[in-house]
Amino acid sequence: MASPKELKYSQEHEWVKEEGDNVRIGITTFAQDELGDIVFVELPEVGDQIEVNEPFGSVESVKTVSELYAPVSGKVLEINEELEDSPEFVNESPYDKAWMVVVELSDKAELDQLMSAEAYDEMVGED
C-alpha cells in the first residue's frame, strides 16, 4: 500500500503532516505492520520539547517495545489522549485516528530533511 502523498516521512518510520507552523506526527503503516498488535503507547507531556532524531515516546506491541524518534524539533502542543485507552488505533488507522503528537516547529528547515512518500515507499520496498 502506497504511503499518503501529502505527508513527509522519516528514516525511523514516522510520518509528518504540515499544519501551518505546526506538524502532526504518527507512525507509518509499514512500522505498525512490523511491530504487530500495539498494546500500549507512551507519549510526551504537553509543553515538552522534542529534539530531531531523539526518542520522544514509545510503542509497545505483543512482540517488542519500540522507541518513537522525533522527525523534527519543537514544543509539544497536543497529544492524542485516545491512544491511552485505544492503542489499537495505531494498527487500525495509523494516518487518521492514531496521530500521536502535534508539535510547534522550532526549525521549519528540518522538514526539508524528510522524505517524500515516493522516497519512503522506495526505502521500505513498497510501491
DSSP file with accessible surface (Angstrom, degrees, kcal/mol):
  #  RESIDUE AA STRUCTURE BP1 BP2  ACC     N-H-->O    O-->H-N    N-H-->O    O-->H-N    TCO  KAPPA ALPHA  PHI   PSI    X-CA   Y-CA   Z-CA
    1    1 A M              0   0  143      0, 0.0    29,-0.1     0, 0.0     2,-0.1   0.000 360.0 360.0 360.0 124.7    0.0    0.0    0.0
    2    2 A A        -     0   0   46      1,-0.1     3,-0.1   125,-0.1   116,-0.1  -0.380 360.0-110.4 -68.5 145.7    1.5    3.3   -1.1
    3    3 A S        -     0   0    7    114,-0.3    -1,-0.1     1,-0.1   118,-0.1  -0.462  45.0 -84.8 -74.0 147.9    2.0    5.9    1.7
    4    4 A P    >   -     0   0   28      0, 0.0     3,-1.1     0, 0.0    -1,-0.1  -0.298  36.4-143.1 -55.7 129.9   -0.2    9.1    1.7
    5    5 A K  T 3  S+     0   0  124      1,-0.2   112,-0.4   112,-0.1   113,-0.1   0.734  92.6  63.8 -70.8 -25.4    1.4   11.6   -0.7
    6    6 A E  T 3  S+     0   0  140    110,-0.1    12,-0.4   111,-0.1    -1,-0.2   0.568  94.3  77.6 -78.9  -6.1    0.6   14.7    1.3
    7    7 A L  S <  S-     0   0    8     -3,-1.1   110,-0.4    10,-0.1     2,-0.3  -0.577  70.7-136.8-100.1 163.9    2.8   13.6    4.2
    8    8 A K  E     -A   16   0A  57      8,-2.4     8,-2.6    -2,-0.2     2,-0.3  -0.842  22.0-147.0-113.7 160.5    6.6   13.6    4.8
    9    9 A Y  E     -AB  15 115A   0    106,-2.3   106,-3.4    -2,-0.3     2,-0.2  -0.939   4.8-142.1-135.9 148.9    8.5   10.6    6.3
   10   10 A S    >   -     0   0   10      4,-2.3     3,-1.8    -2,-0.3   104,-0.1  -0.664  31.7-113.5-102.9 162.3   11.5    9.9    8.5
   11   11 A Q  T 3  S+     0   0  133      1,-0.3    -1,-0.1    -2,-0.2   103,-0.0   0.752 117.7  61.0 -59.9 -26.6   14.1    7.1    8.2
   12   12 A E  T 3  S-     0   0   97     57,-0.1    -1,-0.3     2,-0.1    57,-0.2   0.218 122.7-103.4 -90.8  11.7   12.6    5.9   11.6
   13   13 A H  S <  S+     0   0   46     -3,-1.8    15,-2.3     1,-0.3     2,-0.3   0.752  74.7 136.4  75.7  28.3    9.1    5.4   10.1
   14   14 A E  E     - C   0  27A   4     13,-0.2    -4,-2.3    55,-0.1     2,-0.3  -0.807  42.8-143.6 -97.6 148.4    7.3    8.4   11.5
   15   15 A W  E     -AC   9  26A   4     11,-2.4    11,-1.7    -2,-0.3     2,-0.4  -0.818   9.2-156.6-107.2 155.0    5.0   10.5    9.3
   16   16 A V  E     -AC   8  25A   1     -8,-2.6    -8,-2.4    -2,-0.3     2,-0.5  -0.998   4.6-164.9-134.4 127.5    4.7   14.2    9.5
   17   17 A K  E     - C   0  24A  90      7,-2.6     7,-2.3    -2,-0.4     2,-0.3  -0.966  21.6-132.9-113.9 121.1    1.7   16.3    8.3
   18   18 A E  E     + C   0  23A  89     -2,-0.5     5,-0.2   -12,-0.4     2,-0.2  -0.547  26.5 174.6 -73.4 133.9    2.3   20.1    8.0
   19   19 A E  E >   - C   0  22A  60      3,-3.3     3,-1.7    -2,-0.3     2,-0.3  -0.677  62.3 -74.6-137.3  75.5   -0.4   22.2    9.6
   20   20 A G  T 3  S-     0   0   53      1,-0.3    -1,-0.2    -2,-0.2     0, 0.0  -0.537 114.0 -11.4  70.0-123.6    0.9   25.8    9.2
   21   21 A D  T 3  S+     0   0  119     -2,-0.3    84,-2.0    -3,-0.1    -1,-0.3   0.416 132.5  69.7 -86.9   0.1    3.7   26.3   11.7
   22   22 A N  E <   -CD  19 104A  46     -3,-1.7    -3,-3.3    82,-0.2     2,-0.3  -0.746  66.5-151.2-114.0 163.9    2.8   23.1   13.4
   23   23 A V  E     -CD  18 103A   0     80,-2.4    80,-2.9    -2,-0.3     2,-0.4  -0.980   8.8-141.8-133.9 148.9    3.1   19.4   12.5
   24   24 A R  E     -CD  17 102A  50     -7,-2.3    -7,-2.6    -2,-0.3     2,-0.4  -0.914  25.3-160.8-105.5 136.0    1.1   16.3   13.4
   25   25 A I  E     +CD  16 101A   0     76,-2.7    75,-3.7    -2,-0.4    76,-1.4  -0.942  22.2 142.4-126.3 141.4    3.2   13.2   13.8
   26   26 A G  E     -C   15   0A   0    -11,-1.7   -11,-2.4    -2,-0.4     2,-0.3  -0.835  46.4 -87.0-152.3-170.5    2.4    9.5   13.8
   27   27 A I  E     -C   14   0A   6     71,-0.4   -13,-0.2    67,-0.3   -14,-0.1  -0.834  43.5-109.0-111.1 155.3    3.9    6.2   12.7
   28   28 A T     >  -     0   0    0    -15,-2.3     4,-2.3    -2,-0.3     5,-0.2  -0.227  23.0-111.0 -79.5 165.0    3.6    4.6    9.3
   29   29 A T  H  > S+     0   0   22      1,-0.2     4,-2.5     2,-0.2     5,-0.2   0.905 120.5  55.4 -56.7 -43.4    1.6    1.6    8.1
   30   30 A F  H  > S+     0   0   41      1,-0.2     4,-2.3     2,-0.2    -1,-0.2   0.938 107.8  48.5 -57.4 -46.6    5.0   -0.1    7.5
   31   31 A A  H  > S+     0   0   11      1,-0.2     4,-2.1   -18,-0.2    -2,-0.2   0.934 112.6  46.0 -62.1 -47.1    6.1    0.5   11.1
   32   32 A Q  H  X S+     0   0   15     -4,-2.3     4,-2.0     1,-0.2    -1,-0.2   0.873 111.0  53.9 -68.9 -32.0    2.8   -0.8   12.7
   33   33 A D  H  < S+     0   0   90     -4,-2.5    -1,-0.2    -5,-0.2    -2,-0.2   0.919 110.4  47.4 -62.1 -43.5    2.9   -3.9   10.4
   34   34 A E  H  < S+     0   0  118     -4,-2.3    -2,-0.2    -5,-0.2    -1,-0.2   0.866 114.4  46.7 -65.1 -37.8    6.4   -4.6   11.6
   35   35 A L  H  < S-     0   0   18     -4,-2.1    28,-0.6     1,-0.2    29,-0.3   0.814  95.9-152.9 -75.5 -33.4    5.5   -4.2   15.2
   36   36 A G     <  +     0   0   18     -4,-2.0     2,-0.4    -5,-0.2    -1,-0.2  -0.566  57.2   8.2  88.8-156.7    2.3   -6.2   15.2
   37   37 A D  S    S-     0   0  107     -2,-0.2    25,-1.6     1,-0.1     2,-0.4  -0.422  74.1-139.1 -68.3 119.2   -0.6   -5.6   17.6
   38   38 A I  E     +G   61   0B   7     -2,-0.4    23,-0.3    23,-0.2    53,-0.1  -0.617  28.0 170.5 -80.4 128.9    0.1   -2.4   19.6
   39   39 A V  E     +     0   0B  71     21,-3.1     2,-0.3    -2,-0.4    22,-0.2   0.569  63.8  19.0-114.2 -14.6   -0.9   -2.7   23.3
   40   40 A F  E     -G   60   0B  95     20,-1.7    20,-3.4    47,-0.2     2,-0.4  -0.974  54.8-162.4-158.9 140.3    0.5    0.5   24.8
   41   41 A V  E     -G   59   0B  10     -2,-0.3     2,-0.5    42,-0.2    18,-0.2  -0.997   7.2-162.2-126.3 126.9    1.6    3.9   23.6
   42   42 A E  E     +G   58   0B 106     16,-3.3    16,-2.0    -2,-0.4    14,-0.1  -0.952  17.1 178.6-109.3 124.2    3.8    6.2   25.7
   43   43 A L        -     0   0   32     -2,-0.5    14,-0.2    14,-0.2    36,-0.1  -0.830  29.1-102.1-122.4 160.6    3.8    9.9   24.7
   44   44 A P        -     0   0   13      0, 0.0     2,-0.2     0, 0.0    -1,-0.1  -0.148  44.3 -95.9 -70.5 175.8    5.5   13.1   26.0
   45   45 A E    >   -     0   0  135      1,-0.1     3,-2.1    34,-0.0    31,-0.2  -0.633  43.6 -92.9 -89.8 152.4    3.6   15.7   28.0
   46   46 A V  T 3  S+     0   0   85      1,-0.3    31,-0.2    -2,-0.2     3,-0.1  -0.416 117.2  31.8 -59.1 134.2    2.1   18.8   26.5
   47   47 A G  T 3  S+     0   0   38     29,-3.1    -1,-0.3     1,-0.4    30,-0.1   0.171  89.1 130.0  98.5 -17.5    4.7   21.5   26.8
   48   48 A D    <   -     0   0   68     -3,-2.1    28,-3.2    27,-0.1     2,-0.4  -0.358  56.6-128.0 -65.8 150.1    7.7   19.1   26.5
   49   49 A Q  E     -E   75   0A 116     26,-0.2     2,-0.4    -3,-0.1    26,-0.2  -0.843  21.7-161.1 -95.4 135.0   10.4   19.9   24.0
   50   50 A I  E     -E   74   0A   7     24,-3.3    24,-2.3    -2,-0.4     2,-0.4  -0.900   6.0-145.6-114.4 149.6   11.3   17.2   21.5
   51   51 A E    >   -     0   0  103     -2,-0.4     3,-2.3    22,-0.2    19,-0.4  -0.946  29.5 -96.2-117.2 137.9   14.6   17.1   19.5
   52   52 A V  T 3  S+     0   0   43     -2,-0.4    21,-0.1     1,-0.3    18,-0.0  -0.142 108.5   7.8 -52.6 135.2   15.0   15.8   16.0
   53   53 A N  T 3  S+     0   0  112     17,-3.5    -1,-0.3     1,-0.2    20,-0.0   0.492 105.3 113.7  68.3   8.3   16.3   12.2   15.9
   54   54 A E  S <  S-     0   0  110     -3,-2.3    16,-2.6    16,-0.2    -1,-0.2  -0.824  77.5 -97.4-105.7 149.1   15.9   11.8   19.7
   55   55 A P  E     + H   0  69B  56      0, 0.0    14,-0.3     0, 0.0    -4,-0.2  -0.347  39.2 172.7 -62.3 139.1   13.3    9.5   21.3
   56   56 A F  E     -     0   0B  17     12,-2.6     2,-0.3     1,-0.3    13,-0.1   0.354  64.2 -30.0-125.7   0.9   10.1   11.2   22.4
   57   57 A G  E     - H   0  68B   8     11,-0.9    11,-2.9   -14,-0.2    -1,-0.3  -0.968  62.1-115.5 172.9-168.1    8.0    8.2   23.4
   58   58 A S  E     -GH  42  67B  12    -16,-2.0   -16,-3.3    -2,-0.3     2,-0.4  -0.986   4.0-141.7-153.3 159.4    7.5    4.5   22.7
   59   59 A V  E     -GH  41  66B   1      7,-2.7     7,-3.1    -2,-0.3     2,-0.5  -0.986  16.7-154.0-122.4 137.7    5.0    2.0   21.4
   60   60 A E  E     +GH  40  65B  82    -20,-3.4   -21,-3.1    -2,-0.4   -20,-1.7  -0.948  14.9 179.0-113.8 129.1    4.7   -1.4   22.9
   61   61 A S  E     -G   38   0B   6      3,-3.4   -23,-0.2    -2,-0.5   -25,-0.1  -0.666  48.9 -95.9-115.4 177.9    3.4   -4.4   20.9
   62   62 A V  S    S+     0   0  104    -25,-1.6   -26,-0.1    -2,-0.2   -24,-0.1   0.787 126.2  41.5 -64.8 -21.3    2.9   -8.0   21.8
   63   63 A K  S    S-     0   0  143    -28,-0.6     2,-0.3     1,-0.2    -1,-0.2   0.827 124.3 -23.2 -91.7 -39.2    6.4   -8.6   20.3
   64   64 A T        -     0   0   72    -29,-0.3    -3,-3.4     2,-0.0     2,-0.5  -0.964  54.0-103.4-162.7 171.0    8.5   -5.7   21.4
   65   65 A V  E     -H   60   0B  83     -2,-0.3     2,-0.4    -5,-0.2    -5,-0.2  -0.965  37.3-168.0-111.4 132.1    8.9   -2.1   22.7
   66   66 A S  E     -H   59   0B  46     -7,-3.1    -7,-2.7    -2,-0.5     2,-0.1  -0.977  17.6-125.1-126.4 134.3   10.0    0.4   20.1
   67   67 A E  E     -H   58   0B  95     -2,-0.4     2,-0.5    -9,-0.2    -9,-0.3  -0.436  17.6-134.3 -70.7 149.0   11.2    4.0   20.6
   68   68 A L  E     -H   57   0B   3    -11,-2.9   -12,-2.6    -2,-0.1   -11,-0.9  -0.920  21.0-151.8-100.4 127.4    9.5    6.8   18.7
   69   69 A Y  E     -H   55   0B  71     -2,-0.5   -57,-0.1   -14,-0.3   -17,-0.1  -0.884  18.4-115.9-106.5 131.4   12.1    9.2   17.2
   70   70 A A        -     0   0    0    -16,-2.6   -17,-3.5    -2,-0.5   -16,-0.2  -0.450  17.7-163.0 -66.0 122.7   11.3   12.8   16.6
   71   71 A P  S    S+     0   0    4      0, 0.0     2,-0.3     0, 0.0    -1,-0.2   0.662  78.3  16.0 -78.4 -15.3   11.3   13.7   12.9
   72   72 A V  S    S-     0   0    0    -21,-0.1     2,-0.3   -20,-0.0    36,-0.1  -0.932  81.2-110.4-146.2 166.9   11.5   17.4   13.9
   73   73 A S        +     0   0    4     -2,-0.3    33,-2.1    34,-0.2    34,-0.6  -0.777  57.6  95.6-100.4 149.2   12.3   19.6   16.9
   74   74 A G  E     -EF  50 105A   0    -24,-2.3   -24,-3.3    -2,-0.3     2,-0.4  -0.971  67.9 -56.1 162.1-172.6    9.8   21.6   18.7
   75   75 A K  E     -EF  49 104A  87     29,-1.7    29,-2.9    -2,-0.3     2,-0.5  -0.829  47.9-119.9-101.6 131.8    7.3   22.0   21.6
   76   76 A V  E     + F   0 103A   0    -28,-3.2   -29,-3.1    -2,-0.4    27,-0.2  -0.583  34.6 171.9 -72.4 119.1    4.5   19.5   22.1
   77   77 A L  E     +     0   0A  63     25,-3.0     2,-0.3    -2,-0.5    26,-0.2   0.710  64.8   7.5 -96.6 -28.8    1.2   21.3   21.8
   78   78 A E  E     - F   0 102A  88     24,-1.5    24,-2.4   -33,-0.1     2,-0.3  -0.993  57.9-156.8-155.1 144.9   -1.2   18.4   21.9
   79   79 A I  E     - F   0 101A  33     -2,-0.3     2,-1.4    22,-0.2    22,-0.2  -0.937  32.8-111.8-123.0 154.0   -1.1   14.6   22.4
   80   80 A N    >   -     0   0    6     20,-2.3     3,-1.4    -2,-0.3     4,-0.3  -0.692  34.0-178.2 -85.2  93.0   -3.6   12.1   21.2
   81   81 A E  T >> S+     0   0  135     -2,-1.4     3,-1.4     1,-0.3     4,-0.7   0.724  72.2  74.1 -67.1 -21.4   -5.1   11.0   24.5
   82   82 A E  H 3> S+     0   0  113      1,-0.3     4,-2.2     2,-0.2     3,-0.5   0.800  84.6  67.1 -61.7 -26.9   -7.3    8.5   22.8
   83   83 A L  H <4 S+     0   0    1     -3,-1.4    -1,-0.3     1,-0.2   -42,-0.2   0.759  88.2  66.8 -68.0 -21.8   -4.3    6.2   22.3
   84   84 A E  H <4 S+     0   0  140     -3,-1.4    -1,-0.2    -4,-0.3    -2,-0.2   0.933 116.7  24.5 -62.0 -44.0   -4.1    5.7   26.1
   85   85 A D  H  < S+     0   0  135     -4,-0.7    -2,-0.2    -3,-0.5    -1,-0.2   0.672 134.7  36.9 -92.5 -21.6   -7.3    3.8   26.1
   86   86 A S    ><  +     0   0   28     -4,-2.2     3,-2.0    -5,-0.2     4,-0.2  -0.475  57.1 156.2-132.9  63.7   -7.3    2.6   22.4
   87   87 A P  T >   +     0   0   14      0, 0.0     3,-1.9     0, 0.0     4,-0.4   0.766  68.4  77.5 -62.4 -19.8   -3.7    1.8   21.4
   88   88 A E  T >> S+     0   0   74      1,-0.3     4,-2.4     2,-0.2     3,-0.9   0.709  73.0  80.0 -64.3 -16.6   -5.2   -0.5   18.7
   89   89 A F  H <> S+     0   0   27     -3,-2.0     4,-3.2     1,-0.2     9,-0.3   0.836  82.6  64.9 -56.1 -31.7   -5.9    2.7   16.7
   90   90 A V  H <4 S+     0   0    0     -3,-1.9    -1,-0.2    -4,-0.2    -2,-0.2   0.903 109.9  36.2 -60.1 -38.6   -2.2    2.6   15.7
   91   91 A N  H <4 S+     0   0   34     -3,-0.9    -2,-0.2    -4,-0.4    -1,-0.2   0.876 123.1  43.5 -78.7 -38.3   -2.9   -0.7   13.8
   92   92 A E  H  < S+     0   0  121     -4,-2.4    -2,-0.2     1,-0.2    -3,-0.2   0.828 134.1   6.7 -79.3 -34.1   -6.4    0.2   12.6
   93   93 A S    ><> +     0   0   20     -4,-3.2     5,-2.2    -5,-0.2     3,-0.9  -0.434  63.2 167.3-152.3  64.8   -5.8    3.8   11.4
   94   94 A P  T 3 5S+     0   0   13      0, 0.0   -67,-0.3     0, 0.0    -1,-0.1   0.774  83.0  40.2 -61.2 -24.6   -2.2    4.9   11.5
   95   95 A Y  T 3 5S+     0   0   34    -69,-0.1    -5,-0.1     4,-0.1   -67,-0.0   0.568 128.0  23.2-100.9  -9.2   -2.7    8.0    9.4
   96   96 A D  T X 5S+     0   0  125     -3,-0.9     3,-1.0    -7,-0.2    -3,-0.1   0.664 129.8  20.6-117.9 -78.0   -6.0    9.2   10.9
   97   97 A K  T 3 5S+     0   0  103      1,-0.2    -7,-0.1    -8,-0.1    -8,-0.1   0.758 119.4  60.0 -68.6 -25.9   -7.1    8.2   14.4
   98   98 A A  T 3 < +     0   0    1     -5,-2.2   -71,-0.4    -9,-0.3    -1,-0.2   0.126  62.7 138.3-101.6  24.6   -3.6    7.3   15.5
   99   99 A W    <   -     0   0   37     -3,-1.0   -73,-0.3   -73,-0.1   -16,-0.2  -0.333  37.1-160.1 -56.5 151.8   -1.7   10.6   15.2
  100  100 A M        +     0   0    1    -75,-3.7   -20,-2.3     1,-0.4     2,-0.3   0.846  53.4   0.3-108.1 -49.7    0.5   10.9   18.3
  101  101 A V  E     -DF  25  79A   0    -76,-1.4   -76,-2.7   -22,-0.2     2,-0.5  -0.978  48.6-140.3-142.1 155.6    1.5   14.5   18.9
  102  102 A V  E     -DF  24  78A   5    -24,-2.4   -25,-3.0    -2,-0.3   -24,-1.5  -0.977  30.4-167.3-112.6 129.8    1.1   18.0   17.4
  103  103 A V  E     -DF  23  76A   0    -80,-2.9   -80,-2.4    -2,-0.5     2,-0.7  -0.959  23.8-133.8-124.4 136.5    4.4   19.9   17.6
  104  104 A E  E     -DF  22  75A  90    -29,-2.9   -29,-1.7    -2,-0.4   -82,-0.2  -0.808  40.2-121.3 -83.4 115.8    5.2   23.6   17.1
  105  105 A L  E     - F   0  74A  24    -84,-2.0   -31,-0.3    -2,-0.7     3,-0.2  -0.342  25.2-169.8 -62.2 136.5    8.2   23.6   14.9
  106  106 A S  S    S+     0   0   80    -33,-2.1     2,-0.3     1,-0.3   -32,-0.2   0.678  86.4  22.4 -95.0 -19.8   11.4   25.2   16.2
  107  107 A D    >   -     0   0   80    -34,-0.6     3,-2.0     1,-0.1     4,-0.3  -0.780  61.8-168.2-148.4  99.2   13.1   25.0   12.8
  108  108 A K  G >  S+     0   0   98     -2,-0.3     3,-1.7     1,-0.3     4,-0.4   0.772  84.8  73.0 -59.1 -25.0   10.9   24.7    9.7
  109  109 A A  G >  S+     0   0   49      1,-0.3     3,-1.5     2,-0.2     4,-0.3   0.768  80.2  73.5 -62.9 -23.6   14.1   23.8    7.6
  110  110 A E  G X  S+     0   0   29     -3,-2.0     3,-1.7     1,-0.3     4,-0.3   0.807  83.5  68.4 -60.9 -25.5   14.1   20.4    9.4
  111  111 A L  G X  S+     0   0    4     -3,-1.7     3,-1.4    -4,-0.3    -1,-0.3   0.821  88.8  64.6 -62.2 -28.9   11.1   19.4    7.2
  112  112 A D  G <  S+     0   0  120     -3,-1.5    -1,-0.3    -4,-0.4    -2,-0.2   0.666  93.4  61.6 -68.5 -16.7   13.5   19.5    4.2
  113  113 A Q  G <  S+     0   0  160     -3,-1.7    -1,-0.3    -4,-0.3    -2,-0.2   0.575  89.1  92.3 -83.5 -10.7   15.4   16.6    5.7
  114  114 A L  S <  S-     0   0   26     -3,-1.4     2,-0.2    -4,-0.3  -104,-0.2  -0.419  77.3-111.4 -86.0 161.8   12.3   14.3    5.5
  115  115 A M  B     -B    9   0A  32   -106,-3.4  -106,-2.3    -2,-0.1    -1,-0.1  -0.592  20.6-119.2 -92.2 153.4   11.4   12.0    2.6
  116  116 A S     >  -     0   0   56     -2,-0.2     4,-2.6  -108,-0.2     5,-0.2  -0.328  38.0-101.9 -74.1 168.0    8.5   12.2    0.1
  117  117 A A  H  > S+     0   0    1   -110,-0.4     4,-2.9  -112,-0.4  -114,-0.3   0.906 124.3  52.3 -58.9 -41.2    6.0    9.4    0.0
  118  118 A E  H  > S+     0   0  101      1,-0.2     4,-2.2     2,-0.2    -1,-0.2   0.930 110.7  45.9 -62.7 -45.7    7.7    8.0   -3.1
  119  119 A A  H  > S+     0   0   39      2,-0.2     4,-2.3     1,-0.2    -1,-0.2   0.904 114.1  49.0 -65.5 -39.6   11.2    8.0   -1.5
  120  120 A Y  H  X S+     0   0    1     -4,-2.6     4,-2.3     2,-0.2    -2,-0.2   0.942 110.6  49.7 -65.0 -46.9    9.8    6.4    1.7
  121  121 A D  H  X>S+     0   0    9     -4,-2.9     5,-3.3     1,-0.2     4,-0.5   0.889 111.1  50.6 -60.1 -38.0    8.0    3.7   -0.2
  122  122 A E  H ><5S+     0   0  163     -4,-2.2     3,-0.8    -5,-0.2    -1,-0.2   0.921 108.3  52.8 -64.9 -41.9   11.2    3.0   -2.1
  123  123 A M  H 3<5S+     0   0   72     -4,-2.3    -2,-0.2     1,-0.3    -1,-0.2   0.904 114.7  40.2 -60.1 -42.6   13.1    2.8    1.2
  124  124 A V  H 3<5S-     0   0   23     -4,-2.3    -1,-0.3    -5,-0.1    -2,-0.2   0.434 116.4-112.9 -90.7   1.4   10.7    0.2    2.6
  125  125 A G  T <<5S+     0   0   64     -3,-0.8     2,-0.3    -4,-0.5    -3,-0.2   0.822  72.4 128.5  77.3  30.3   10.4   -1.7   -0.7
  126  126 A E      <       0   0   49     -5,-3.3    -1,-0.3    -6,-0.2    -2,-0.1  -0.864 360.0 360.0-114.3 155.0    6.7   -0.9   -1.4
  127  127 A D              0   0  176     -2,-0.3  -125,-0.1  -125,-0.1    -9,-0.0  -0.915 360.0 360.0-145.6 360.0    5.2    0.5   -4.5
